[in-house]
Amino acid sequence: MSQHYGVTCQVCGTTIEDDGFVLECSAKHEEAALLTASYAAKGFNPDSFFDGIFRYRSWLPICQDLYGSGRTITYQSQKLCQFLGLPNLWIAFNGYWLERGATLETATFKELEAYAVLARLPKQCKDVLVVASAGNTAAAFAAVCSQNQIPCLLIVPASGLTRLMFKETLNPCVKIVSLADADYDDAIQLAAYVAQLDGFFLEGGVKNIGRRDGIGTTMLAAVETIEQLPDYYFQAIGSGAGAIAVHEAAKRLIEDGRFGQTLPRLMLSQNIPFMPIYHAWKSGQHQLIPADPSVSKQQVQQIFAGVLSNQRPPYAVRGGVWDALTESQGDMLSASNEEAMAATKYFEESEGVRIDPAAGVAFASLIKASQQGLIDSDARVLLHITGGRCRESYSKMRFLQAEPTLELTAPPFCTEETLMKLVALF
């Protein structure tokens, strides 16, 4: 593996030699912690020789380059600046918007993490990567694994299948399993169950340093354009992995010394009524507030932004959402379905591009924060937007809906019979 980075536990300080798969510290300690990557290069120096996120390869835990990577596009909109009364508003756009040069085919920032996770794997790896997703992550890994012929098993609630649209038919190395009458939490449980088998391994979600540092390139790309760290960073969150990631990237940029010495305030939002992180933070709780699973499932079904439905977010873990909010002096915000839909509509009318419901939640939260005077009018604000496939792009290119390889129609899903069916796919 590459020697340009090391892996460290945030609790005990243990240094771990990375093999591309490690997700947790091998030492025993009561407090759980996210591993972090530390890089030999302390200065931020993008490499223009490489495309996409690999432009930031000196701050990525990778050992190989993969085909087809895109990156974040950062721009300013005069209309949005005037609408919000924020002349220093910047948009960090992750998606598919050819007119702006945004080439993430699946129209989601999850592609950034997919490329970094897969580029972290040793080239000789032949085992099957197992990924649970509410939709967006599955789309991203399906596209990148298909392009680079990496075996992958994607487990998705049936409601998330609409996200799986691609320019080309997927390579047979990608297998999609849909779960009827299920949610993201069901997919997570089945993925963990399958990954215990020989020949399969779990992607790991927020525990994977590749995933976080891949998403963290959103902040790197923005600062490369703005040439300063923003004062505020707005994003809607489900797990909060993206917020943790940009926070970690901001700390590296501060260490560089050229882009400011103050961490961007994380202004994170959730979709009413499913807001586990919001309620815990507003209550001053370091732990998530216990909730009735049946109530949580009902709330998940009611939200506009279904991808924000993680019922087990990394809130209390060392280096998790609580720590990131505390260190950045950030805050949790909320948006109703009606507010998010109105914000989504306004953004499309203003910019000519469709955005994801989650981006609508973030934009709605920014609108309310600006109206309530929570932001200094001259502050540098970075708004994270995902989505794309604008009207012009749709007219030029046909996208294909992927069909599931296997449909599981009735729980319980974690059974020996199900395992046999999944193994048979490969």
N, C-alpha and C positions, 0 to 999 in steps of 0.2 A: 504493500500500500504506500501511498505518497507520504513523504515526511514533512510536507509543508504545514501540517497542522497536528495538534494533539487533542485528546478528549479528556475532560476533567469533570469529576463529580463536584457539585456545588455545596455538598454537605461536608464530606470528609477530605476533599482535596485530592483524592486518589486520581492518578494519571493512568489512563487506560489506552492500550495500543488498539487502534481501530482496525477491525477486519471488514468493515462495511455493513455489519449486521448488529453490532452492540447497541442496546437500547437503555440499559440500566447499569448502575454501579454494581460490581461484584462484591464489594465490601458490605457487611451487614450493619445497618443503622436504622433506628426507628423512623426517622423523618425521610420521606420520599423526596427525590430531587431529580430535576431534569439535568442531563449531561450537557455540557457546553463544549464547543470547539474553540481552541485557541490557536491563532495563526502566527507563523513566523514573521509574516509581513505585517508591520504595525501601521504603515501608511496606506491610504486609500489611493490605489493607482490602477484604474481600469485598463484592461489590455485590449486595445482596438483591433488586434489581430484576430480575436475570436468573436463569434457571433452570439447574440442572445445573452442569457445569463452567464455564459462562460466568459464573458467580458470581465466578470468579477471573480474569476477563478481563484485568485490568491486568497479570497475570503469565502471559499466554498470547500467543504470536506469531500473532495472528489478525486478519483483516480483515473478517470477517462472522460472523453468528450462524447456527446451523443448528437445525432442528427436532428435538425429541425427546431432548435430552441429559439424562442422569442424572448422579449423582456418588457418591462414596464415603460410606458410612454407617459412623460410628464409634460403638462401644458397648462396654459392659462386661458380662460374664457372671459372676454370682456362682459358678455351678457350675465354670466353667473356672478362675476365680481360686483357688477352694478346691482343685481338683484339682491344680493346678500349684504351689500355695503362693506365688502371686504376686498380692497384693492390688491391685497397680497395673497389671494386664494389661488392655490395650485391644485390641479387634478392629477392624481397618480392613477392612470388608466391601465388596467390589466384586462385584456380581452381581444376581440377580433374587430378591428376598425381600420380597414385598409387605407382609408382616406387620411388617417392620422399616423399610419405606419405601424399600427398594432396588429400583430400576426399570431396571437394565441388562438389557435383554431377552435378550441372548445369554449372560448369566450369567458374564461375563468382564470383567476390567479393561481389556481391549483396546478396549472401546468408548470409554474416556476418550481414548485416543490417536487413535482414528479420528475423533472429533469435532474434535479439535484440528488434526490433519493436514488434514482437509478444509476447516475454517474458515480455514486459512492460505492456501488457494488463492484466486487472484483470481476474482471472480464470473463473469467472462467466459470462464473456462477451459472448453474443449469437448473437450480431448484425453482419452484414456482412461488412467485410473490403473491401474497394474499392481502387484499385491500377491502376494507369495509367503507361504504360511502352512502351519503344521502342523495348523491347524484353528481355533483360537480367534480369531486375527487375521482370518481369512477371514470368520468368522461376524460379527465386529464391523463390518468394512467393508461386508459385504453388507447388513447391517441399516441402517446409516447412509446408505450410498449409495442404497439403495432408497427410504428415506424422503425423501431430498432430491434424488432423480433426478440423481445424478452418475454418469457412465459409469465402469465399473470392471471389470477383468479379474482374477479371483481364480484362482490356481494352487495346487492343494492335492493332497497325496498322497491316494490313495483311502481310506487308513486314517483320514484326518481329516474325512471327509464327515459322520460321525455328529454332529459339532459344529454342523452347519448346520441348525438347527431354529429356526423363526420363527413369530410369531403370525399373520403374513399372507404371502400369496404374494409373492415378490420382484418388484420392478419389472424389466421386460425390459432396462433399462440395465445390470443386473448379470449378468455372464457367469461361470460357474464351470467351470473345467477341472480334471478329476481325472487323476492320474497313477497308473497301476497298477504294483504292485511297485516303489514309489518311496518316498523319504523326504523330509524337509524340505529337505535339501541339494539334491536334484534339483529341487524347486520353485524354490528360490532361483536356481539356474543358468538355468532356463528363463525366469523372470521377467526377469532381467538381459538375456537374449538378445532377448526380445520388446521390451523397453523401448528398444532402440536404433532401432526403427522410428519414422518420422515419425507423429505423431498418438498416440503412446503415451509415458508417462513413468513412471519407477519411484518408488514411495512412499519407499523409502530406508531403512526400518528404523530402527536406532538413530541413523543419521546425520541423521535428520529432527528438527529442533528442535521441531516441532509434536508429534511422537510423544512425545518425552521430557518436554516440559513438560505435555502432556496427562496422562501417567501421574503426573507429579509432583504433580498436584492431590490424589493420595492422601494425601500428607504435609500438604498445605495443609488439606484437610478434617479430618484427624485433629487437627492443632494448633488449628484453629478450635474443635473440641469440647473437647479436653483443656486448652487454653490454655497448654500448655508443649510443648517438643520432647521426644520420648521419649528414654530413655537407650539403648534397644536397638530395633532394627528387624529383624524376622524375615521372610524371604521366600525361596521356592524360585525358582531362576533357570535359564533356558536360555541366552538371550543375555546377560542381565544388564541389559538396557535399563531395566527397572523400578527396579532398585537404583540405577543411575546417576541416574535421574530423581529419585527421592526424595532422594538425596544432594544434587543440585543445588538442589532446592527447600529443603532444610534450610539450605543456605548462604545463601539469600536471606532466610530467616526469622531467621537469626542476625544478618544485616546490619540487619534491622529493629530488633533489640535488646530486644524485649519478651518473647521466648519462650525465653530461655536462650542461653548462649554456647558450648555444647558440642555438637558434631555427634553425632547418634545413631550408635551402633556398628552397622554393617551385619553382621548374622548371616545369611549367605546359604547356601542348601543345594542340593545336587544329589542325584539319584536313582541309587543303586548299581544297575548297574555303570557307567553312562555319566556320567562326572564330569570332563570336561576342565579346567574351571576349578578345581575342588577339588584335583586332582592338581598343577596348576601352582602354585597358591597354597601348598599344604602343602610343596611342594618348594622354595619361596622363589624360584621362577622368574618373571621379568617377562614372559616369552614362554610361550605354550602349548607343552606338550611334544608333539613330533611323534608322530602315531599312525598306525597302519596303517588306511587308509580302510575296508577290508573288516571289520576288527575293530570299528571304530566303528559301522558299520552293523549288525553283529550285536548290539552292546550297546544300540543304540537300540531294537531290536526287543524287548529283554528288560525294559525299564523300565516301571513302572506308570504314570508320568506322561509320556506320549509327547510332550507339548508342550515338555518340557525337553530337546529333542534337537538344539539348535543346535550344529553342528560347527565353526562359524566365529564364535564370540562375540567381541565387541569388548573383549578382555582387555587387550592391551598398548597400544592406541591412547591418545594423550594424552586424559585425561578419561574413560578407560574403567574397566573393573571393577577392575583393579589399583590405579589411582589412588584410586578411591572407597573400596576396602577399606583402603588405606594411610592415607588422610587421616582416615578415621573410626575407625581402630584396630579394624577389624572382623575377621571370620574366616569361613572356609568350613566348613560342616558337611555331613553326609551322612545319608541315610536309605535303608534297604532297602525293597524292595517290601512285605515283610511289615509292617514298622514303619509305612510310609505308609498301608497299607490299614487297619491297626488304628486309627491316628489318625483316619482319615477316618470310620470306623465310630463311634468314640467321639464325635467332633464332632457327627455327625448325631443320635446318641442324646441328647446333652446339649442341643443347640440346636434340633433339629427341622428341620434344613435340610441338603440334600446339598451337599457341597463338591467342587471339582475335585480330581483326583489330585495336581496340583501343590501345591494348598493342603494336602493331606494330608502331602506331603513336608515342607513348612514347619512344620506343626503337630508332626509326629513329631520334627523337629529341635529344636523348642522344648521338647518333653517331655524329650528326652535332655539338653539343656543345663541344664534346671532340676534334673533328677535328679542330674546330675554337679556341681552347685554352680557352674556357670559364670556365673550371674546373681545379683546381690544380691537378696535377697527383697523389698526395698522399692523396687527400681528400677521406673521407668516403662517398660513393654514394649509395643511395638506389633507385633501379628501381622497380616500381610497375608493375607487369605483371599479366594479367588474361588470362585464357584459359585452355587448357589441352586436356584430352582425347587423349593421345599419341597413336601411332600406336600399341604398345603392349596392351594397355588398350582396344582399340577398338576390338582387336582380341579375347579378353577374355570376353567381355560383350556386350550385345545387348541393344541399346537404342531405345526407342519407341517415335515416333513423336506424340505429343498430337494434337487432332483436336479441333477446336473451338466449343463451345456449341451453339453459335449464331453468325451468320455473318450478319453484316449491310453493305449493298452494295452501298448505295448512300447517300451523305450528302444532307441536314443538319442532323446531328446525334442527336443534342440536341432538341428533340421534345417530346411531351406528348406520342405519339405512341411508341417511343423508350423506354421511362420510363416504360410503361406498359409491354413491352416485357422483360425488365430486371428484374422487380419485379417478373414476372411470373417464372423466372428461379429458384427462391427460395420458 
